[in-house]
Amino acid sequence: MNEPTCLPVLCTGLLPLLIRFNQHASRCEQMLMGGGKTTVVAPLLALLLADGRSLVVQVVPAALLEFSRATMRERFSAVITKPVYTFSFDRYADVNEELVAKLERARLSGAVMCTSPSALKSLVLKGLLL
């Protein structure tokens, strides 16, 4: 999108959404297909929220993981740089100090962590078993 086209869309539809997300509370919003979730909203939210205080996690269906990660890397590789990591985890993996340290480094560096629902679910279930 070029600037003149993007600005009215951002002001009328996406700006209130971004303001609600910027309140640093966990939340879930629903948008229609083609509404710019992956290419506009997710990078803007990552820019606003990945400040080193909390870890920004982008959870997308496994089929969209590569596209979402590539989009984030494209957005954060030129003028504004930000690390983009992929989190992979399964029920057979161990939660150890190395994994915790990696997640902490990602948080502190203001990184964006892309993952699938199954990887996140496996981590949560593993945490319940510990």
URPETA-V400690 format. One record per residue. N is the residue number from 0. PSI is psi as a letter, one per 20 degrees, with the letter a starting at -180 (NA if undefined). Layout:
# URPETA-V400690
n | psi
N | PSI
N | PSI
This chain:
# URPETA-V400690
n | psi
0 | p
1 | r
2 | g
3 | h
4 | h
5 | h
6 | g
7 | h
8 | g
9 | g
10 | g
11 | g
12 | g
13 | h
14 | g
15 | h
16 | g
17 | h
18 | g
19 | g
20 | h
21 | j
22 | j
23 | k
24 | q
25 | p
26 | r
27 | p
28 | q
29 | p
30 | q
31 | r
32 | q
33 | j
34 | j
35 | k
36 | g
37 | h
38 | h
39 | g
40 | g
41 | g
42 | h
43 | g
44 | g
45 | g
46 | g
47 | h
48 | h
49 | n
50 | j
51 | i
52 | h
53 | q
54 | p
55 | p
56 | p
57 | o
58 | o
59 | q
60 | q
61 | h
62 | h
63 | j
64 | g
65 | g
66 | g
67 | g
68 | g
69 | h
70 | g
71 | g
72 | h
73 | g
74 | h
75 | k
76 | i
77 | e
78 | g
79 | o
80 | q
81 | p
82 | q
83 | o
84 | q
85 | p
86 | o
87 | p
88 | q
89 | r
90 | i
91 | i
92 | q
93 | q
94 | o
95 | a
96 | h
97 | g
98 | g
99 | g
100 | h
101 | g
102 | h
103 | g
104 | h
105 | g
106 | g
107 | h
108 | i
109 | k
110 | r
111 | p
112 | o
113 | p
114 | r
115 | r
116 | h
117 | h
118 | g
119 | g
120 | g
121 | g
122 | g
123 | g
124 | h
125 | h
126 | h
127 | h
128 | i
129 | NA
